[in-house]
Amino acid sequence: MAGNPDRQWHSGERRRGLDRRAGDRRGDAGTKALRYPQWSEQLLQFLTRYLILTLGILFFNFTDGIQPRLMPLETLNLIFATYFVLTSLAFYHASLQPRSTLRYRITMWLDILMTAIGMLNDPYEVPPSLLVFIMIVLGNGMRYGLRLFGEALVGCFGAVMLVFTLRLTATGTPVTPGMVFLNLFGGIILVYSYLLMGRIEQSRRRLEENSRIDSLTGLMNRRGLLETVDRLFSRLKDGDKLIIMFADLDRFKAINDTHGHLVGDQVLKQIAGILRGAVRGSDITARIGGDEFVLILPHTTVEEAQIAARRIQERLRQCPEIGRLGCSVTIGIGEAPTHGRTFDALLEQVDKALYRSKAANDRGGIMLADPPAA
């Protein structure tokens, strides 16, 4: 292989093409009801919390003629200070660990509790602080998905009903039409937002799913593969085996040059069907480049992987369209953890094995990876 610079260049280009820094790898969460927002979104939410807290402190402490409705001002300020400390601790935790479902929920319910206390002490008959509940529902729902949207919606509705009951019971204030309509309109806005968010979430999920699929072959694409391998490798336990097979088409460029890209596309579709049909439904088959495919076979031995590789090559030979064009496939095989404990390390060894096979057999070979150097 040292004497063939084209192969060396091609191998290096593919490894760079699979560099996990080259694309967005936000994870798996994109397809679930719970989303994991970027740090910039969470930072904006924390700044909004501090802003609303500041406005609450200014309103109750520095507005002429304003006194808390039910609590002494000193008690309310102590609650403000406690909220500030807890929010700051959550802020610090988020800066270290942006993904934390438990923190998302704790801070959301802390927001609901703080807003309920503020509304309970709002001196106005129709409290403007009621609008903060809408911000809580929309802010959490749009950041974290429908699961927390629904949780925030239920929590805020319950808090509003409880606060109004306490206000009316404590002061004997009659229910006014303005109060009724404000709650009614607020509820309509939140329910409508939830329904609209559901539609948006469905569209987003479809886009996320499509972004992980290769449009030509229907296989998983490079992005989908990279987002999947982390979960697979993280679940590997002592004694577990996982196989990576790297399949590279031989002389595919000549097919494109001679017969055109439409014929080349048909070849890729047929190869994709052969690869998918040669392994189990639980295995992963991905197209990561023009004529390059990766298969991941959990709970599989090297011997079983070699049988699958020979089955792939035999089915290619039996396909009349592919056989007529003189197309074959070279396959490199590696096993985790024997040939690498991470996806990147294992892929590098499999990549080297594939090109050793090309150098030795020209085309149509199968080569097992070497263990990494100590």
C-alpha positions, 0 to 999 in steps of 0.5 A, spaced: 500 500 500 505 504 501 506 504 493 499 507 491 499 514 493 491 514 491 489 509 496 493 512 501 490 519 500 483 516 499 483 512 506 485 519 509 480 523 506 475 518 509 477 518 516 477 526 516 470 525 513 468 521 519 471 526 524 466 527 529 468 534 530 465 535 522 458 535 524 452 536 529 452 531 534 447 533 539 444 527 540 439 522 540 434 527 544 432 530 537 427 524 536 424 524 543 419 528 547 424 531 551 429 535 548 436 537 550 437 545 548 444 548 547 448 551 552 446 558 549 439 557 550 439 555 557 444 561 558 438 565 555 433 562 560 437 563 566 438 571 564 431 571 563 430 568 570 435 573 573 431 579 570 424 577 572 427 576 579 430 583 579 423 586 576 420 583 582 424 585 587 424 592 584 416 592 584 415 590 591 421 594 594 421 601 591 414 602 588 411 607 592 404 605 595 406 597 593 405 592 599 405 585 599 398 582 599 399 577 604 406 576 607 411 581 610 416 584 606 421 581 610 419 574 608 418 576 601 425 578 600 428 572 604 424 568 599 427 572 593 434 571 596 433 563 597 430 563 589 437 567 587 441 562 591 438 556 588 437 559 581 445 560 581 447 553 584 443 551 578 446 556 573 453 553 576 451 546 575 448 547 568 455 550 566 458 544 568 453 539 565 448 542 560 444 536 560 440 534 566 433 532 566 433 533 573 435 540 573 430 542 568 425 539 572 427 542 579 428 549 576 421 549 572 418 547 578 422 552 582 420 558 577 412 556 578 413 556 586 416 563 585 411 566 581 406 563 585 408 566 591 409 573 587 402 572 584 399 571 591 402 577 594 401 582 588 396 587 590 392 588 584 386 585 583 388 582 576 395 581 578 400 582 572 404 577 575 399 572 572 403 573 565 409 570 568 406 563 568 405 564 560 413 565 560 414 559 564 410 554 560 412 557 553 419 557 555 420 550 558 416 547 552 419 550 546 426 549 549 425 542 552 419 539 548 412 536 549 414 532 555 416 538 560 411 543 556 405 539 558 408 538 565 409 546 566 402 547 563 399 542 568 403 545 574 402 553 572 394 551 571 394 548 578 398 554 581 394 559 578 387 556 581 391 555 588 393 562 588 386 565 586 383 561 592 388 563 597 387 570 595 380 570 595 379 566 601 384 571 605 381 577 603 374 576 601 375 579 594 369 578 590 371 575 583 370 580 578 369 579 570 376 582 568 379 576 573 375 571 570 376 573 562 384 574 564 384 567 566 380 564 561 384 568 555 391 565 559 388 558 559 386 559 551 393 561 549 396 556 553 392 550 550 393 553 543 400 553 544 401 546 546 397 544 540 401 548 536 407 546 539 405 538 538 405 540 530 411 543 530 414 537 534 412 532 529 415 536 524 421 537 527 422 529 529 420 528 521 426 533 519 431 530 525 429 523 522 430 525 515 437 528 517 439 521 519 437 517 513 441 517 506 436 519 501 439 515 495 439 508 499 435 509 505 440 507 509 443 511 515 447 516 513 454 519 516 450 523 522 446 518 524 451 513 524 456 517 529 450 519 533 448 511 534 455 509 535 456 513 542 450 509 545 452 502 543 459 503 545 457 506 552 453 500 553 458 495 552 460 491 558 465 486 560 465 480 555 460 483 550 463 483 543 461 488 537 463 488 530 465 493 525 465 492 518 467 497 513 465 495 506 468 499 500 466 498 493 472 496 488 472 500 481 466 504 482 469 510 479 470 506 473 462 505 473 461 512 474 466 514 468 463 509 463 456 508 464 454 515 468 452 517 475 445 514 474 447 507 473 452 508 479 446 510 483 442 504 481 449 500 483 449 503 490 441 502 491 442 495 489 448 494 494 445 497 500 439 492 499 444 486 499 448 489 505 441 490 509 439 483 507 445 480 509 445 482 516 440 482 522 434 487 522 437 489 529 444 491 526 446 497 523 448 499 516 450 506 514 453 509 507 458 514 510 461 516 503 460 515 495 461 508 495 463 506 502 459 503 507 459 501 515 456 495 518 455 495 526 453 488 528 453 488 536 453 481 540 457 478 534 463 474 534 469 475 528 467 468 525 460 470 525 462 477 521 466 473 516 461 469 514 456 475 513 462 478 509 462 472 505 455 472 504 455 479 502 460 478 497 457 472 494 450 475 493 454 481 489 456 476 485 450 473 484 447 479 482 447 480 474 447 487 474 452 488 478 456 482 476 456 485 469 459 491 471 465 488 474 463 491 481 466 487 487 466 489 494 472 489 499 471 488 507 475 490 513 473 487 519 474 489 527 472 487 533 471 491 540 474 491 544 480 487 541 481 492 536 479 498 539 475 500 545 472 506 542 469 507 535 474 512 532 480 507 534 476 501 532 474 504 525 482 506 524 484 499 525 478 496 520 480 502 515 487 499 515 485 492 514 481 494 508 486 497 505 491 492 506 486 487 503 486 492 497 493 492 496 494 484 497 488 482 493 486 488 488 479 487 489 474 483 493 478 481 499 476 480 506 481 482 512 481 482 519 484 488 523 490 488 527 490 489 534 492 497 536 499 498 537 501 498 545 
